[in-house]
Amino acid sequence: MGEPNRMALDEENGLLWVAGYRKDIISVIDVRKPGEPQFIREFENDNFRRVQTISYHNEHLYVGSRDSN
């Protein structure tokens, strides 16, 4: 992905959520077959820029950015 990334794993559903630090996109990847990860989709939003933390818990994705947005 070419830049520092933040990741959160939804172990129950086998999904990896990936946020790029300088981009406004969060990608979802199916990792149930680790040798064959599958891209599912991406979400774009200006509030995802400069992500510092990302966490998945109880069916919710939490994203914290450097700019507090």
PDB file of N, CA, C, O and CB in Angstrom:
ATOM      1  N   MET A   1       0.813  -1.198   0.000  1.00  0.00           N
ATOM      2  CA  MET A   1       0.000   0.000   0.000  1.00  0.00           C
ATOM      3  C   MET A   1       0.857   1.263   0.000  1.00  0.00           C
ATOM      4  O   MET A   1       0.335   2.358  -0.203  1.00  0.00           O
ATOM      5  CB  MET A   1      -0.926  -0.002   1.197  1.00  0.00           C
ATOM      6  N   GLY A   2       2.143   1.131   0.221  1.00  0.00           N
ATOM      7  CA  GLY A   2       3.049   2.221  -0.009  1.00  0.00           C
ATOM      8  C   GLY A   2       3.122   3.302   1.044  1.00  0.00           C
ATOM      9  O   GLY A   2       3.745   4.334   0.795  1.00  0.00           O
ATOM     10  N   GLU A   3       2.523   3.126   2.205  1.00  0.00           N
ATOM     11  CA  GLU A   3       2.575   4.140   3.253  1.00  0.00           C
ATOM     12  C   GLU A   3       2.262   3.480   4.588  1.00  0.00           C
ATOM     13  O   GLU A   3       1.785   2.345   4.611  1.00  0.00           O
ATOM     14  CB  GLU A   3       1.583   5.305   2.961  1.00  0.00           C
ATOM     15  N   PRO A   4       2.517   4.162   5.698  1.00  0.00           N
ATOM     16  CA  PRO A   4       2.140   3.581   6.986  1.00  0.00           C
ATOM     17  C   PRO A   4       0.625   3.359   7.041  1.00  0.00           C
ATOM     18  O   PRO A   4      -0.148   4.214   6.609  1.00  0.00           O
ATOM     19  CB  PRO A   4       2.597   4.496   8.153  1.00  0.00           C
ATOM     20  N   ASN A   5       0.220   2.234   7.562  1.00  0.00           N
ATOM     21  CA  ASN A   5      -1.198   1.892   7.626  1.00  0.00           C
ATOM     22  C   ASN A   5      -1.600   1.547   9.050  1.00  0.00           C
ATOM     23  O   ASN A   5      -0.764   1.152   9.864  1.00  0.00           O
ATOM     24  CB  ASN A   5      -1.515   0.724   6.686  1.00  0.00           C
ATOM     25  N   ARG A   6      -2.868   1.696   9.340  1.00  0.00           N
ATOM     26  CA  ARG A   6      -3.448   1.273  10.608  1.00  0.00           C
ATOM     27  C   ARG A   6      -4.420   0.158  10.285  1.00  0.00           C
ATOM     28  O   ARG A   6      -5.142   0.229   9.290  1.00  0.00           O
ATOM     29  CB  ARG A   6      -4.156   2.463  11.365  1.00  0.00           C
ATOM     30  N   MET A   7      -4.445  -0.876  11.119  1.00  0.00           N
ATOM     31  CA  MET A   7      -5.294  -2.024  10.840  1.00  0.00           C
ATOM     32  C   MET A   7      -6.082  -2.455  12.064  1.00  0.00           C
ATOM     33  O   MET A   7      -5.636  -2.289  13.199  1.00  0.00           O
ATOM     34  CB  MET A   7      -4.462  -3.177  10.334  1.00  0.00           C
ATOM     35  N   ALA A   8      -7.259  -3.009  11.815  1.00  0.00           N
ATOM     36  CA  ALA A   8      -8.089  -3.588  12.868  1.00  0.00           C
ATOM     37  C   ALA A   8      -8.653  -4.896  12.331  1.00  0.00           C
ATOM     38  O   ALA A   8      -9.061  -4.975  11.172  1.00  0.00           O
ATOM     39  CB  ALA A   8      -9.239  -2.604  13.314  1.00  0.00           C
ATOM     40  N   LEU A   9      -8.674  -5.922  13.177  1.00  0.00           N
ATOM     41  CA  LEU A   9      -9.148  -7.233  12.756  1.00  0.00           C
ATOM     42  C   LEU A   9     -10.470  -7.563  13.418  1.00  0.00           C
ATOM     43  O   LEU A   9     -10.605  -7.472  14.639  1.00  0.00           O
ATOM     44  CB  LEU A   9      -8.116  -8.306  13.078  1.00  0.00           C
ATOM     45  N   ASP A  10     -11.438  -7.945  12.613  1.00  0.00           N
ATOM     46  CA  ASP A  10     -12.714  -8.485  13.082  1.00  0.00           C
ATOM     47  C   ASP A  10     -12.557 -10.001  12.991  1.00  0.00           C
ATOM     48  O   ASP A  10     -12.840 -10.602  11.955  1.00  0.00           O
ATOM     49  CB  ASP A  10     -13.967  -7.948  12.220  1.00  0.00           C
ATOM     50  N   GLU A  11     -12.105 -10.611  14.081  1.00  0.00           N
ATOM     51  CA  GLU A  11     -11.808 -12.043  14.078  1.00  0.00           C
ATOM     52  C   GLU A  11     -13.047 -12.896  13.826  1.00  0.00           C
ATOM     53  O   GLU A  11     -12.964 -13.920  13.147  1.00  0.00           O
ATOM     54  CB  GLU A  11     -11.179 -12.442  15.394  1.00  0.00           C
ATOM     55  N   GLU A  12     -14.176 -12.494  14.353  1.00  0.00           N
ATOM     56  CA  GLU A  12     -15.399 -13.272  14.220  1.00  0.00           C
ATOM     57  C   GLU A  12     -15.823 -13.444  12.759  1.00  0.00           C
ATOM     58  O   GLU A  12     -16.272 -14.518  12.359  1.00  0.00           O
ATOM     59  CB  GLU A  12     -16.515 -12.613  15.003  1.00  0.00           C
ATOM     60  N   ASN A  13     -15.679 -12.393  11.978  1.00  0.00           N
ATOM     61  CA  ASN A  13     -16.097 -12.423  10.579  1.00  0.00           C
ATOM     62  C   ASN A  13     -14.939 -12.572   9.593  1.00  0.00           C
ATOM     63  O   ASN A  13     -15.163 -12.665   8.386  1.00  0.00           O
ATOM     64  CB  ASN A  13     -16.855 -11.175  10.260  1.00  0.00           C
ATOM     65  N   GLY A  14     -13.700 -12.595  10.100  1.00  0.00           N
ATOM     66  CA  GLY A  14     -12.546 -12.754   9.234  1.00  0.00           C
ATOM     67  C   GLY A  14     -12.286 -11.564   8.339  1.00  0.00           C
ATOM     68  O   GLY A  14     -11.863 -11.719   7.194  1.00  0.00           O
ATOM     69  N   LEU A  15     -12.543 -10.349   8.871  1.00  0.00           N
ATOM     70  CA  LEU A  15     -12.348  -9.129   8.086  1.00  0.00           C
ATOM     71  C   LEU A  15     -11.209  -8.297   8.652  1.00  0.00           C
ATOM     72  O   LEU A  15     -11.071  -8.152   9.867  1.00  0.00           O
ATOM     73  CB  LEU A  15     -13.635  -8.300   8.049  1.00  0.00           C
ATOM     74  N   LEU A  16     -10.403  -7.757   7.763  1.00  0.00           N
ATOM     75  CA  LEU A  16      -9.336  -6.846   8.141  1.00  0.00           C
ATOM     76  C   LEU A  16      -9.696  -5.465   7.605  1.00  0.00           C
ATOM     77  O   LEU A  16      -9.940  -5.296   6.411  1.00  0.00           O
ATOM     78  CB  LEU A  16      -7.947  -7.329   7.597  1.00  0.00           C
ATOM     79  N   TRP A  17      -9.726  -4.487   8.497  1.00  0.00           N
ATOM     80  CA  TRP A  17     -10.016  -3.098   8.143  1.00  0.00           C
ATOM     81  C   TRP A  17      -8.675  -2.368   8.073  1.00  0.00           C
ATOM     82  O   TRP A  17      -7.891  -2.433   9.020  1.00  0.00           O
ATOM     83  CB  TRP A  17     -11.001  -2.416   9.187  1.00  0.00           C
ATOM     84  N   VAL A  18      -8.405  -1.678   6.974  1.00  0.00           N
ATOM     85  CA  VAL A  18      -7.112  -1.025   6.763  1.00  0.00           C
ATOM     86  C   VAL A  18      -7.327   0.443   6.415  1.00  0.00           C
ATOM     87  O   VAL A  18      -8.055   0.774   5.480  1.00  0.00           O
ATOM     88  CB  VAL A  18      -6.311  -1.737   5.643  1.00  0.00           C
ATOM     89  N   ALA A  19      -6.680   1.318   7.184  1.00  0.00           N
ATOM     90  CA  ALA A  19      -6.747   2.763   6.923  1.00  0.00           C
ATOM     91  C   ALA A  19      -5.345   3.266   6.605  1.00  0.00           C
ATOM     92  O   ALA A  19      -4.409   3.038   7.372  1.00  0.00           O
ATOM     93  CB  ALA A  19      -7.353   3.537   8.147  1.00  0.00           C
ATOM     94  N   GLY A  20      -5.201   3.951   5.474  1.00  0.00           N
ATOM     95  CA  GLY A  20      -3.934   4.572   5.128  1.00  0.00           C
ATOM     96  C   GLY A  20      -3.805   5.907   5.843  1.00  0.00           C
ATOM     97  O   GLY A  20      -4.800   6.612   6.009  1.00  0.00           O
ATOM     98  N   TYR A  21      -2.606   6.266   6.267  1.00  0.00           N
ATOM     99  CA  TYR A  21      -2.396   7.474   7.069  1.00  0.00           C
ATOM    100  C   TYR A  21      -2.736   8.758   6.320  1.00  0.00           C
ATOM    101  O   TYR A  21      -3.347   9.652   6.906  1.00  0.00           O
ATOM    102  CB  TYR A  21      -0.967   7.534   7.532  1.00  0.00           C
ATOM    103  N   ARG A  22      -2.371   8.880   5.072  1.00  0.00           N
ATOM    104  CA  ARG A  22      -2.578  10.125   4.337  1.00  0.00           C
ATOM    105  C   ARG A  22      -3.771  10.080   3.377  1.00  0.00           C
ATOM    106  O   ARG A  22      -4.012  11.048   2.655  1.00  0.00           O
ATOM    107  CB  ARG A  22      -1.335  10.462   3.568  1.00  0.00           C
ATOM    108  N   LYS A  23      -4.498   9.005   3.357  1.00  0.00           N
ATOM    109  CA  LYS A  23      -5.615   8.880   2.425  1.00  0.00           C
ATOM    110  C   LYS A  23      -6.931   8.974   3.179  1.00  0.00           C
ATOM    111  O   LYS A  23      -6.963   8.899   4.408  1.00  0.00           O
ATOM    112  CB  LYS A  23      -5.534   7.551   1.645  1.00  0.00           C
ATOM    113  N   ASP A  24      -8.003   9.136   2.441  1.00  0.00           N
ATOM    114  CA  ASP A  24      -9.320   9.255   3.060  1.00  0.00           C
ATOM    115  C   ASP A  24     -10.156   8.007   2.796  1.00  0.00           C
ATOM    116  O   ASP A  24     -11.370   8.081   2.607  1.00  0.00           O
ATOM    117  CB  ASP A  24     -10.048  10.502   2.538  1.00  0.00           C
ATOM    118  N   ILE A  25      -9.472   6.850   2.788  1.00  0.00           N
ATOM    119  CA  ILE A  25     -10.126   5.585   2.457  1.00  0.00           C
ATOM    120  C   ILE A  25      -9.829   4.539   3.524  1.00  0.00           C
ATOM    121  O   ILE A  25      -8.703   4.425   4.008  1.00  0.00           O
ATOM    122  CB  ILE A  25      -9.668   5.083   1.075  1.00  0.00           C
ATOM    123  N   ILE A  26     -10.857   3.779   3.882  1.00  0.00           N
ATOM    124  CA  ILE A  26     -10.682   2.591   4.708  1.00  0.00           C
ATOM    125  C   ILE A  26     -11.113   1.407   3.855  1.00  0.00           C
ATOM    126  O   ILE A  26     -12.221   1.390   3.319  1.00  0.00           O
ATOM    127  CB  ILE A  26     -11.510   2.677   6.057  1.00  0.00           C
ATOM    128  N   SER A  27     -10.230   0.414   3.733  1.00  0.00           N
ATOM    129  CA  SER A  27     -10.499  -0.766   2.924  1.00  0.00           C
ATOM    130  C   SER A  27     -10.878  -1.934   3.817  1.00  0.00           C
ATOM    131  O   SER A  27     -10.430  -2.031   4.959  1.00  0.00           O
ATOM    132  CB  SER A  27      -9.282  -1.122   2.060  1.00  0.00           C
ATOM    133  N   VAL A  28     -11.709  -2.820   3.282  1.00  0.00           N
ATOM    134  CA  VAL A  28     -12.112  -4.035   3.986  1.00  0.00           C
ATOM    135  C   VAL A  28     -11.623  -5.229   3.172  1.00  0.00           C
ATOM    136  O   VAL A  28     -11.878  -5.329   1.972  1.00  0.00           O
ATOM    137  CB  VAL A  28     -13.673  -4.089   4.200  1.00  0.00           C
ATOM    138  N   ILE A  29     -10.909  -6.138   3.855  1.00  0.00           N
ATOM    139  CA  ILE A  29     -10.334  -7.301   3.195  1.00  0.00           C
ATOM    140  C   ILE A  29     -10.771  -8.557   3.933  1.00  0.00           C
ATOM    141  O   ILE A  29     -10.682  -8.622   5.159  1.00  0.00           O
ATOM    142  CB  ILE A  29      -8.789  -7.203   3.139  1.00  0.00           C
ATOM    143  N   ASP A  30     -11.239  -9.547   3.200  1.00  0.00           N
ATOM    144  CA  ASP A  30     -11.609 -10.841   3.766  1.00  0.00           C
ATOM    145  C   ASP A  30     -10.327 -11.650   3.940  1.00  0.00           C
ATOM    146  O   ASP A  30      -9.639 -11.939   2.961  1.00  0.00           O
ATOM    147  CB  ASP A  30     -12.648 -11.598   2.853  1.00  0.00           C
ATOM    148  N   VAL A  31     -10.005 -12.016   5.174  1.00  0.00           N
ATOM    149  CA  VAL A  31      -8.771 -12.760   5.453  1.00  0.00           C
ATOM    150  C   VAL A  31      -9.060 -14.147   6.039  1.00  0.00           C
ATOM    151  O   VAL A  31      -8.210 -14.718   6.723  1.00  0.00           O
ATOM    152  CB  VAL A  31      -7.885 -11.964   6.418  1.00  0.00           C
ATOM    153  N   ARG A  32     -10.236 -14.681   5.779  1.00  0.00           N
ATOM    154  CA  ARG A  32     -10.553 -16.024   6.280  1.00  0.00           C
ATOM    155  C   ARG A  32      -9.627 -17.073   5.684  1.00  0.00           C
ATOM    156  O   ARG A  32      -9.345 -18.085   6.325  1.00  0.00           O
ATOM    157  CB  ARG A  32     -12.007 -16.380   5.969  1.00  0.00           C
ATOM    158  N   LYS A  33      -9.156 -16.844   4.472  1.00  0.00           N
ATOM    159  CA  LYS A  33      -8.131 -17.695   3.846  1.00  0.00           C
ATOM    160  C   LYS A  33      -6.872 -16.837   3.758  1.00  0.00           C
ATOM    161  O   LYS A  33      -6.691 -16.123   2.772  1.00  0.00           O
ATOM    162  CB  LYS A  33      -8.586 -18.235   2.402  1.00  0.00           C
ATOM    163  N   PRO A  34      -5.995 -16.890   4.764  1.00  0.00           N
ATOM    164  CA  PRO A  34      -4.833 -15.993   4.793  1.00  0.00           C
ATOM    165  C   PRO A  34      -3.962 -16.034   3.538  1.00  0.00           C
ATOM    166  O   PRO A  34      -3.365 -15.024   3.166  1.00  0.00           O
ATOM    167  CB  PRO A  34      -3.988 -16.327   5.970  1.00  0.00           C
ATOM    168  N   GLY A  35      -3.887 -17.175   2.895  1.00  0.00           N
ATOM    169  CA  GLY A  35      -3.087 -17.281   1.679  1.00  0.00           C
ATOM    170  C   GLY A  35      -3.756 -16.678   0.461  1.00  0.00           C
ATOM    171  O   GLY A  35      -3.115 -16.496  -0.573  1.00  0.00           O
ATOM    172  N   GLU A  36      -5.053 -16.364   0.573  1.00  0.00           N
ATOM    173  CA  GLU A  36      -5.815 -15.803  -0.534  1.00  0.00           C
ATOM    174  C   GLU A  36      -6.720 -14.668  -0.044  1.00  0.00           C
ATOM    175  O   GLU A  36      -7.942 -14.792  -0.126  1.00  0.00           O
ATOM    176  CB  GLU A  36      -6.651 -16.899  -1.219  1.00  0.00           C
ATOM    177  N   PRO A  37      -6.160 -13.576   0.457  1.00  0.00           N
ATOM    178  CA  PRO A  37      -7.012 -12.473   0.928  1.00  0.00           C
ATOM    179  C   PRO A  37      -7.823 -11.897  -0.235  1.00  0.00           C
ATOM    180  O   PRO A  37      -7.343 -11.827  -1.367  1.00  0.00           O
ATOM    181  CB  PRO A  37      -6.152 -11.359   1.588  1.00  0.00           C
ATOM    182  N   GLN A  38      -9.052 -11.487   0.062  1.00  0.00           N
ATOM    183  CA  GLN A  38      -9.941 -10.950  -0.957  1.00  0.00           C
ATOM    184  C   GLN A  38     -10.388  -9.538  -0.587  1.00  0.00           C
ATOM    185  O   GLN A  38     -10.935  -9.316   0.494  1.00  0.00           O
ATOM    186  CB  GLN A  38     -11.159 -11.866  -1.145  1.00  0.00           C
ATOM    187  N   PHE A  39     -10.154  -8.594  -1.482  1.00  0.00           N
ATOM    188  CA  PHE A  39     -10.639  -7.232  -1.295  1.00  0.00           C
ATOM    189  C   PHE A  39     -12.163  -7.257  -1.376  1.00  0.00           C
ATOM    190  O   PHE A  39     -12.726  -7.854  -2.293  1.00  0.00           O
ATOM    191  CB  PHE A  39     -10.029  -6.257  -2.363  1.00  0.00           C
ATOM    192  N   ILE A  40     -12.837  -6.605  -0.412  1.00  0.00           N
ATOM    193  CA  ILE A  40     -14.296  -6.555  -0.421  1.00  0.00           C
ATOM    194  C   ILE A  40     -14.788  -5.209  -0.935  1.00  0.00           C
ATOM    195  O   ILE A  40     -15.503  -5.139  -1.935  1.00  0.00           O
ATOM    196  CB  ILE A  40     -14.851  -6.820   0.982  1.00  0.00           C
ATOM    197  N   ARG A  41     -14.404  -4.156  -0.254  1.00  0.00           N
ATOM    198  CA  ARG A  41     -14.798  -2.812  -0.694  1.00  0.00           C
ATOM    199  C   ARG A  41     -14.016  -1.776   0.094  1.00  0.00           C
ATOM    200  O   ARG A  41     -13.249  -2.109   0.998  1.00  0.00           O
ATOM    201  CB  ARG A  41     -16.328  -2.589  -0.519  1.00  0.00           C
ATOM    202  N   GLU A  42     -14.223  -0.509  -0.264  1.00  0.00           N
ATOM    203  CA  GLU A  42     -13.583   0.577   0.469  1.00  0.00           C
ATOM    204  C   GLU A  42     -14.607   1.653   0.763  1.00  0.00           C
ATOM    205  O   GLU A  42     -15.596   1.821   0.049  1.00  0.00           O
ATOM    206  CB  GLU A  42     -12.391   1.159  -0.322  1.00  0.00           C
ATOM    207  N   PHE A  43     -14.338   2.372   1.834  1.00  0.00           N
ATOM    208  CA  PHE A  43     -15.176   3.487   2.256  1.00  0.00           C
ATOM    209  C   PHE A  43     -14.334   4.743   2.188  1.00  0.00           C
ATOM    210  O   PHE A  43     -13.207   4.762   2.682  1.00  0.00           O
ATOM    211  CB  PHE A  43     -15.754   3.267   3.694  1.00  0.00           C
ATOM    212  N   GLU A  44     -14.869   5.798   1.580  1.00  0.00           N
ATOM    213  CA  GLU A  44     -14.137   7.049   1.436  1.00  0.00           C
ATOM    214  C   GLU A  44     -14.855   8.146   2.205  1.00  0.00           C
ATOM    215  O   GLU A  44     -16.078   8.272   2.142  1.00  0.00           O
ATOM    216  CB  GLU A  44     -13.985   7.433  -0.053  1.00  0.00           C
ATOM    217  N   ASN A  45     -14.066   8.945   2.937  1.00  0.00           N
ATOM    218  CA  ASN A  45     -14.634  10.016   3.745  1.00  0.00           C
ATOM    219  C   ASN A  45     -13.499  10.963   4.126  1.00  0.00           C
ATOM    220  O   ASN A  45     -12.427  10.504   4.520  1.00  0.00           O
ATOM    221  CB  ASN A  45     -15.361   9.452   5.019  1.00  0.00           C
ATOM    222  N   ASP A  46     -13.708  12.257   4.020  1.00  0.00           N
ATOM    223  CA  ASP A  46     -12.668  13.226   4.384  1.00  0.00           C
ATOM    224  C   ASP A  46     -12.249  13.098   5.842  1.00  0.00           C
ATOM    225  O   ASP A  46     -11.133  13.485   6.188  1.00  0.00           O
ATOM    226  CB  ASP A  46     -13.154  14.641   4.117  1.00  0.00           C
ATOM    227  N   ASN A  47     -13.103  12.570   6.700  1.00  0.00           N
ATOM    228  CA  ASN A  47     -12.770  12.428   8.119  1.00  0.00           C
ATOM    229  C   ASN A  47     -11.764  11.314   8.389  1.00  0.00           C
ATOM    230  O   ASN A  47     -11.285  11.187   9.516  1.00  0.00           O
ATOM    231  CB  ASN A  47     -14.022  12.169   8.912  1.00  0.00           C
ATOM    232  N   PHE A  48     -11.433  10.510   7.388  1.00  0.00           N
ATOM    233  CA  PHE A  48     -10.483   9.419   7.575  1.00  0.00           C
ATOM    234  C   PHE A  48      -9.041   9.838   7.317  1.00  0.00           C
ATOM    235  O   PHE A  48      -8.153   8.987   7.358  1.00  0.00           O
ATOM    236  CB  PHE A  48     -10.841   8.273   6.671  1.00  0.00           C
ATOM    237  N   ARG A  49      -8.776  11.094   7.059  1.00  0.00           N
ATOM    238  CA  ARG A  49      -7.401  11.538   6.788  1.00  0.00           C
ATOM    239  C   ARG A  49      -6.565  11.529   8.063  1.00  0.00           C
ATOM    240  O   ARG A  49      -7.052  11.845   9.148  1.00  0.00           O
ATOM    241  CB  ARG A  49      -7.401  12.948   6.167  1.00  0.00           C
ATOM    242  N   ARG A  50      -5.308  11.165   7.907  1.00  0.00           N
ATOM    243  CA  ARG A  50      -4.321  11.168   8.997  1.00  0.00           C
ATOM    244  C   ARG A  50      -4.786  10.311  10.185  1.00  0.00           C
ATOM    245  O   ARG A  50      -4.747  10.745  11.336  1.00  0.00           O
ATOM    246  CB  ARG A  50      -4.057  12.612   9.465  1.00  0.00           C
ATOM    247  N   VAL A  51      -5.217   9.107   9.880  1.00  0.00           N
ATOM    248  CA  VAL A  51      -5.696   8.179  10.910  1.00  0.00           C
ATOM    249  C   VAL A  51      -4.550   7.790  11.840  1.00  0.00           C
ATOM    250  O   VAL A  51      -3.473   7.408  11.383  1.00  0.00           O
ATOM    251  CB  VAL A  51      -6.318   6.916  10.265  1.00  0.00           C
ATOM    252  N   GLN A  52      -4.788   7.888  13.131  1.00  0.00           N
ATOM    253  CA  GLN A  52      -3.825   7.490  14.147  1.00  0.00           C
ATOM    254  C   GLN A  52      -4.166   6.126  14.739  1.00  0.00           C
ATOM    255  O   GLN A  52      -3.272   5.323  15.008  1.00  0.00           O
ATOM    256  CB  GLN A  52      -3.764   8.536  15.249  1.00  0.00           C
ATOM    257  N   THR A  53      -5.456   5.863  14.942  1.00  0.00           N
ATOM    258  CA  THR A  53      -5.889   4.599  15.526  1.00  0.00           C
ATOM    259  C   THR A  53      -7.128   4.092  14.812  1.00  0.00           C
ATOM    260  O   THR A  53      -7.936   4.865  14.295  1.00  0.00           O
ATOM    261  CB  THR A  53      -6.163   4.758  17.029  1.00  0.00           C
ATOM    262  N   ILE A  54      -7.256   2.775  14.798  1.00  0.00           N
ATOM    263  CA  ILE A  54      -8.439   2.141  14.245  1.00  0.00           C
ATOM    264  C   ILE A  54      -8.668   0.872  15.059  1.00  0.00           C
ATOM    265  O   ILE A  54      -7.732   0.126  15.348  1.00  0.00           O
ATOM    266  CB  ILE A  54      -8.277   1.831  12.701  1.00  0.00           C
ATOM    267  N   SER A  55      -9.912   0.641  15.420  1.00  0.00           N
ATOM    268  CA  SER A  55     -10.243  -0.502  16.262  1.00  0.00           C
ATOM    269  C   SER A  55     -11.629  -1.025  15.902  1.00  0.00           C
ATOM    270  O   SER A  55     -12.532  -0.256  15.568  1.00  0.00           O
ATOM    271  CB  SER A  55     -10.177  -0.120  17.758  1.00  0.00           C
ATOM    272  N   TYR A  56     -11.781  -2.343  15.975  1.00  0.00           N
ATOM    273  CA  TYR A  56     -13.072  -2.961  15.716  1.00  0.00           C
ATOM    274  C   TYR A  56     -13.512  -3.677  16.981  1.00  0.00           C
ATOM    275  O   TYR A  56     -12.764  -4.480  17.539  1.00  0.00           O
ATOM    276  CB  TYR A  56     -13.004  -3.944  14.505  1.00  0.00           C
ATOM    277  N   HIS A  57     -14.747  -3.382  17.444  1.00  0.00           N
ATOM    278  CA  HIS A  57     -15.251  -4.004  18.664  1.00  0.00           C
ATOM    279  C   HIS A  57     -16.779  -4.033  18.632  1.00  0.00           C
ATOM    280  O   HIS A  57     -17.420  -3.014  18.376  1.00  0.00           O
ATOM    281  CB  HIS A  57     -14.745  -3.246  19.918  1.00  0.00           C
ATOM    282  N   ASN A  58     -17.353  -5.200  18.892  1.00  0.00           N
ATOM    283  CA  ASN A  58     -18.812  -5.354  18.955  1.00  0.00           C
ATOM    284  C   ASN A  58     -19.530  -4.760  17.744  1.00  0.00           C
ATOM    285  O   ASN A  58     -20.464  -3.972  17.892  1.00  0.00           O
ATOM    286  CB  ASN A  58     -19.339  -4.707  20.214  1.00  0.00           C
ATOM    287  N   GLU A  59     -19.093  -5.140  16.563  1.00  0.00           N
ATOM    288  CA  GLU A  59     -19.711  -4.720  15.299  1.00  0.00           C
ATOM    289  C   GLU A  59     -19.611  -3.226  15.009  1.00  0.00           C
ATOM    290  O   GLU A  59     -20.393  -2.693  14.222  1.00  0.00           O
ATOM    291  CB  GLU A  59     -21.147  -5.111  15.301  1.00  0.00           C
ATOM    292  N   HIS A  60     -18.658  -2.552  15.636  1.00  0.00           N
ATOM    293  CA  HIS A  60     -18.428  -1.125  15.388  1.00  0.00           C
ATOM    294  C   HIS A  60     -16.960  -0.898  15.053  1.00  0.00           C
ATOM    295  O   HIS A  60     -16.068  -1.497  15.652  1.00  0.00           O
ATOM    296  CB  HIS A  60     -18.845  -0.270  16.618  1.00  0.00           C
ATOM    297  N   LEU A  61     -16.734  -0.028  14.091  1.00  0.00           N
ATOM    298  CA  LEU A  61     -15.379   0.371  13.734  1.00  0.00           C
ATOM    299  C   LEU A  61     -15.130   1.759  14.299  1.00  0.00           C
ATOM    300  O   LEU A  61     -15.900   2.686  14.044  1.00  0.00           O
ATOM    301  CB  LEU A  61     -15.164   0.345  12.188  1.00  0.00           C
ATOM    302  N   TYR A  62     -14.062   1.903  15.063  1.00  0.00           N
ATOM    303  CA  TYR A  62     -13.710   3.187  15.672  1.00  0.00           C
ATOM    304  C   TYR A  62     -12.445   3.710  15.000  1.00  0.00           C
ATOM    305  O   TYR A  62     -11.452   2.992  14.879  1.00  0.00           O
ATOM    306  CB  TYR A  62     -13.505   3.047  17.222  1.00  0.00           C
ATOM    307  N   VAL A  63     -12.491   4.972  14.563  1.00  0.00           N
ATOM    308  CA  VAL A  63     -11.376   5.574  13.853  1.00  0.00           C
ATOM    309  C   VAL A  63     -11.037   6.903  14.525  1.00  0.00           C
ATOM    310  O   VAL A  63     -11.906   7.758  14.697  1.00  0.00           O
ATOM    311  CB  VAL A  63     -11.710   5.774  12.342  1.00  0.00           C
ATOM    312  N   GLY A  64      -9.766   7.069  14.903  1.00  0.00           N
ATOM    313  CA  GLY A  64      -9.302   8.327  15.485  1.00  0.00           C
ATOM    314  C   GLY A  64      -8.256   8.939  14.573  1.00  0.00           C
ATOM    315  O   GLY A  64      -7.324   8.258  14.146  1.00  0.00           O
ATOM    316  N   SER A  65      -8.407  10.232  14.268  1.00  0.00           N
ATOM    317  CA  SER A  65      -7.455  10.873  13.366  1.00  0.00           C
ATOM    318  C   SER A  65      -6.589  11.886  14.106  1.00  0.00           C
ATOM    319  O   SER A  65      -6.926  12.333  15.203  1.00  0.00           O
ATOM    320  CB  SER A  65      -8.192  11.554  12.216  1.00  0.00           C
ATOM    321  N   ARG A  66      -5.502  12.227  13.505  1.00  0.00           N
ATOM    322  CA  ARG A  66      -4.573  13.202  14.080  1.00  0.00           C
ATOM    323  C   ARG A  66      -5.236  14.578  14.167  1.00  0.00           C
ATOM    324  O   ARG A  66      -4.932  15.358  15.069  1.00  0.00           O
ATOM    325  CB  ARG A  66      -3.274  13.282  13.237  1.00  0.00           C
ATOM    326  N   ASP A  67      -6.132  14.873  13.241  1.00  0.00           N
ATOM    327  CA  ASP A  67      -6.778  16.173  13.178  1.00  0.00           C
ATOM    328  C   ASP A  67      -8.071  16.234  14.004  1.00  0.00           C
ATOM    329  O   ASP A  67      -8.810  17.217  13.938  1.00  0.00           O
ATOM    330  CB  ASP A  67      -7.073  16.521  11.739  1.00  0.00           C
ATOM    331  N   SER A  68      -8.334  15.185  14.775  1.00  0.00           N
ATOM    332  CA  SER A  68      -9.522  15.139  15.662  1.00  0.00           C
ATOM    333  C   SER A  68     -10.841  15.254  14.911  1.00  0.00           C
ATOM    334  O   SER A  68     -11.819  15.770  15.453  1.00  0.00           O
ATOM    335  CB  SER A  68      -9.444  16.252  16.689  1.00  0.00           C
ATOM    336  N   ASN A  69     -10.877  14.791  13.699  1.00  0.00           N
ATOM    337  CA  ASN A  69     -12.134  14.833  12.960  1.00  0.00           C
ATOM    338  C   ASN A  69     -12.765  13.450  12.948  1.00  0.00           C
ATOM    339  O   ASN A  69     -13.838  13.267  12.373  1.00  0.00           O
ATOM    340  CB  ASN A  69     -11.910  15.342  11.519  1.00  0.00           C
TER     341      ASN A  69
END
